Amino acid sequence: KIEQRNQDSQFIRFLFAMIANFEAERRLPFIECFTRNNQNIDAFKELSLLPNGRSWSGSIVPVLQKDIDYWESLLPIFNTVDLLLHRLHVEQQISSLNRQIEHAKRSDFIGD
């Protein structure tokens, strides 16, 4: 369906809201299919790529690291000039998560 309806933003957002809850490795083919058929960076940024709700106990650092690992697993998809902006967006997500990890580590150390 992604191939046929990749320009239907409402359908794609709905579909990716469900796909976001799949295991990380199961999400990759859907993201690759979408970006192969629709290279619009704004459409890509609208996709839900991480699970909607998560919980953890203790430090959030392992959760954030898992998110970084996931974003890094996406990078090979964006190895073309047409997807350079997508790659930059993913790299920005990784940088943001790294900053969050540093903040969380400080908070964990202080006991905040």
FIZA-257082 format. One line per 3 residues: their letters; for each residue y, x, z of N, C-alpha, C. Coordinates in steps of 0.2 Angstrom, whole numbers. Example, Ala and Ser with C-alpha at 12.3 -4.5 7.8 and 13.67 -1.06 7.14 Angstrom:
AS) -28,66,39,-22,62,39,-16,66,39; -11,64,35,-5,68,36,0,64,39
//
This chain:
KIE) -6,4,0,0,0,0,6,4,0; 6,10,3,12,14,3,14,16,-4; 10,18,-8,11,20,-15,15,14,-18
QRN) 13,8,-18,16,2,-21,22,0,-18; 23,0,-11,29,-3,-7,33,2,-4; 33,9,-6,37,14,-3,44,13,-3
QDS) 47,8,-7,54,7,-7,56,1,-3; 51,-3,-1,52,-9,4,53,-6,11; 59,-5,13,60,-2,19,58,-6,25
QFI) 58,-12,25,56,-17,30,49,-16,31; 45,-16,26,38,-16,26,36,-9,29; 39,-4,26,37,3,28,38,4,35
RFL) 44,2,38,46,3,45,40,-1,49; 39,-7,47,33,-11,51,27,-7,51; 25,-4,45,19,-1,44,18,6,48
FAM) 24,9,48,24,16,52,25,14,60; 27,9,62,27,7,69,20,6,71; 16,4,67,8,4,69,5,11,68
IAN) 7,14,63,4,21,61,6,26,67; 12,25,70,14,30,75,9,30,81; 5,25,82,1,24,88,-6,27,86
FEA) -7,29,80,-13,33,78,-13,40,81; -19,43,82,-20,50,84,-16,54,79; -13,59,81,-8,63,77,-11,65,71
ERR) -17,68,70,-20,70,64,-21,64,59; -22,58,62,-23,53,58,-17,50,54; -11,52,57,-4,50,55,-2,54,49
LPF) -5,60,49,-3,65,43,-3,63,36; -9,60,34,-10,58,27,-5,52,25; -3,48,30,1,42,29,8,45,28
IEC) 10,50,32,17,53,31,17,57,24; 12,61,23,12,64,16,12,59,10; 8,54,11,8,49,5,15,46,4
FTR) 19,44,10,25,41,10,30,46,6; 30,53,9,35,57,6,34,59,-1; 27,59,-3,26,60,-10,28,55,-15
NNQ) 29,49,-12,31,43,-16,38,41,-15; 41,43,-9,48,42,-8,51,48,-4; 56,51,-8,58,58,-5,65,57,-2
NID) 67,50,-1,74,49,2,74,51,9; 78,55,11,78,58,18,80,52,23; 84,48,21,86,43,26,81,38,27
AFK) 77,37,22,71,32,23,66,36,28; 65,42,27,60,46,31,63,46,38; 69,47,39,72,47,46,71,40,50
ELS) 70,35,46,69,28,49,62,27,51; 57,31,49,50,30,51,49,32,58; 45,28,61,42,29,68,36,34,67
LLP) 37,40,70,32,45,69,29,47,75; 31,45,81,28,46,87,26,39,90; 21,40,95,19,33,98,25,30,102
NGR) 25,23,102,30,19,105,31,20,112; 25,20,116,26,21,123,21,26,125; 23,30,130,18,35,133,20,35,140
SWS) 15,38,144,15,39,151,12,46,153; 14,48,159,12,55,161,13,55,168; 9,60,171,10,61,178,11,68,179
GSI) 16,69,184,18,76,185,23,78,180; 23,85,178,28,87,173,27,84,166; 33,83,163,33,81,156,32,86,151
VPV) 32,92,153,32,98,149,25,98,144; 19,96,146,14,96,142,15,90,137; 18,85,138,19,79,134,24,82,128
LQK) 29,85,130,34,88,125,31,93,121; 26,97,124,23,102,120,18,99,115; 15,94,117,11,90,112,15,87,106
DID) 21,85,108,26,82,102,28,88,98; 29,94,101,31,100,96,25,102,92; 19,102,95,13,103,91,12,98,85
YWE) 14,92,86,13,87,81,18,88,76; 25,89,78,30,90,73,28,97,69; 26,102,72,24,108,68,19,107,63
SLL) 14,102,65,9,101,60,11,97,54; 17,94,54,20,91,48,23,96,43; 25,102,46,29,107,42,26,108,35
PIF) 19,109,35,16,111,28,17,105,23; 18,99,25,20,94,20,26,95,16; 31,98,20,38,99,17,39,106,14
NTV) 34,108,10,35,115,7,38,115,0; 41,110,-2,44,109,-8,52,109,-8; 55,110,-13,62,110,-13,65,103,-12
DLL) 61,98,-15,63,91,-15,62,88,-7; 59,92,-3,58,89,4,61,94,9; 66,98,6,69,103,11,73,100,16
LHR) 76,94,15,80,90,20,75,88,25; 69,86,23,64,83,28,62,89,32; 61,95,30,59,100,34,64,102,39
LHV) 70,102,37,76,103,41,76,98,47; 75,92,45,75,87,50,69,88,55; 63,90,53,57,91,57,59,97,62
EQQ) 62,102,59,64,108,63,69,107,68; 73,102,67,78,100,72,75,96,77; 70,92,76,66,89,81,63,94,85
ISS) 60,99,82,56,104,86,61,108,91; 67,109,88,72,113,92,74,109,98; 75,102,97,77,98,102,72,97,108
LNR) 66,97,106,60,97,110,60,103,114; 61,109,111,61,115,115,66,115,120; 72,113,118,78,112,123,76,108,129
QIE) 72,102,127,70,97,133,65,101,137; 61,105,134,56,108,138,59,113,143; 64,117,141,67,121,145,71,118,151
HAK) 74,112,149,77,108,154,72,106,159; 66,103,157,61,100,161,58,106,166; 57,112,163,55,117,167,59,119,173
RSD) 66,119,171,71,120,176,71,115,182; 70,109,179,70,103,184,63,103,188; 58,105,185,52,106,189,52,111,194
FIG) 55,117,192,56,123,197,60,121,203; 66,117,201,70,115,207,67,110,211; 63,106,208,60,100,211,64,94,211
D) 68,93,205,73,88,204,69,82,202
//
